[in-house]
Amino acid sequence: MKEAVITTDKLTKRFGDFVATNEISFEVSRGEIFGFLGANGAGKTTAMRMLCGLSTPSSGNASIAGFDVYRQTEQIKKNIGYMSQKFSLYEDLTVLENIRFFGGIYGLSRPRIREKGEKLIKDLGLEQEAKKLVGALPLGWKQKLSFSVAILHDPQIVFLDEPTGGVDPVTRRQFWNMIYEAADRGVTIFVTTHYMDEAEYCNRISIMVDGRVKALDTPRNLKEHFGAATMDEVFYALARGAKRSE
Amino acid sequence: MRTILFLLEKEFRQIFRNRSIMLLVLVMPVIQLLLLPLAANYEVRNVNIAIIDNDHSSYSRKLITGITASGYFRLTGYLFSYKGAMSLIEKDQADLLLEIPRGFERNLVREGRQQLFVAVNAINGTKANLGGVYLGTVIKAANDDIRLDLAPQQAGAPPAIDTVTANWYNPLLNYRVYMVPGILAILVTMIGGFLTALNIVKEKEAGTIEQINVTPIKKHHFILGKLIPFWVLGNVVFTLGLIVSRLIYGIVPQGSILLLYGFIWIYLLAVLGFGLLVSTFCDTQQQAMFIMFFFIMIFVLMGGLFTSTDSMPEWAQVASRFNPVTYLIEVMRMVILKGSGLKDIAGRMGVLTLFAIVLNGLAIFNYRKTS
């Protein structure tokens, strides 16, 4: 097995009496595409926010790129990219201005920002839109831009929270091509999704139910284990028992 | 440092793109400074007076002429009964009621004294109060005339103490000279405080702050990146205000302009720090708006713009020492009207520096990148 870049051990987050994430333990290795599945309200986003250093765990341990989630959140932040469920580039800035701003606060030099920005815009085919406000772009383009900005500073790991929600199938396919390209360059991808076809694209997936990880394996092994023909059936078999939903 | 430049670039682009903020900063202060000093008038004119003259003598007429000629009163009723006059007060058509008793002239001449009865509608406290004082002055003047009339042969009038008042720093007692610096102080406070508080909360609502929190940005860089743009806007508002005061009201600061700016620079840091601190506690713009309203109302009403802090109860005077607006209004009036120098305002500068450090320190402390 390759070097682990994400390790969690009984990682837990409580909000009062509510246990959002309950003692989850797993490892993700470098360059892996790790699918993080679960029904709405299963605790995926909470877990991901802890791994990104946005939320302090209640108990348990985790290390991201070798840094501790309690004490070294700022070092973690230097080494990861994050794309939240909610679109969070600045809608009142242009494509180029967003790239410049996020490049700048990750500490990239101005020539490097310019060079990377040009390449990014060319790869996305956004030459015509580079000077348009981001708010005016269609959702699919926004999401692709968001992803590109999240990996602008060459992070070791990128966390994607439902990156393709509401996006058309063609754009989703393009999006996954971008994910594969990043993974080929050695970036570890940690992604949540509700699309089971996307789950099939992952190297390994975990399925969370009511705050716990109920299954973790390659898509093929999971289907075998549950005697299911598709990931849909696997998911259904596990999530059916869920007590909480949104 | 480099990070701050990127933050500033972004913030200024967003501000210049937001037309309502530009309007707020450029147009609002000008309009308010044109309107408010004209409306917020301390001077009481047009006090409605109803007079019941039961005497119809030459002295009573003299007194009435004196009252109507003073320019402060408007005779809204000339009646023959107290009851009729009282109904004018009830209908809000009279603020004051003066009753001249029967035999006014006769008693004055024969007995040398006579009482007048004045009733005041105290619903509008200031108007009643000042109207009563004016009326007293007018009656005293009429009294002096009558006295001279009756005893011209006496060597001089009966001894009376007369006072001559010189109004320093505002010789014509022009209330605008007094109000304009105060209103400008409030404009700077409102615009600076509200804009900063709402700005960060807006990023919380949009979710963009999460994208910032997941970067390795330093907390004090982020706060400075928010503070500096609004500090610059605050200076723009203040400068516009000074220009309006000069062009429209002819108010030229007696003291050093540089000193005034020096004070405003520290003051803005304190007020913006307060706005930032409020924003760290709020999740929605609505919350931030209401909390800011709550404090700004208290700051303004207890800051000595409309009512002098010296005449407040002791607890309020103590509280006003924790109110940054009090210091700004005082210093604005001191430097603009009186020409006070650095030595005179150094203590207040020190206090505000402390405010600025504490408020911004708390804002940085309370801003959480990790919840």
Interface residues (C-beta under 8 A of the other chain):
Chain A: C52 G53 L54 S55 T56 T73 E74 Q75 K77 K78 I80 Y82 S84 K86 F87 S88 L89 Y90 E91 D92 L93 E97 R100 F101 F102 G104 I105 Y106 G107
Chain B: R2 T3 L5 F6 L7 E9 K10 R13 Q14 R17 N18 A206 G207 T208 E210 Q211 I212 N213 V214 T215 P216 I217 K369 T370 S371
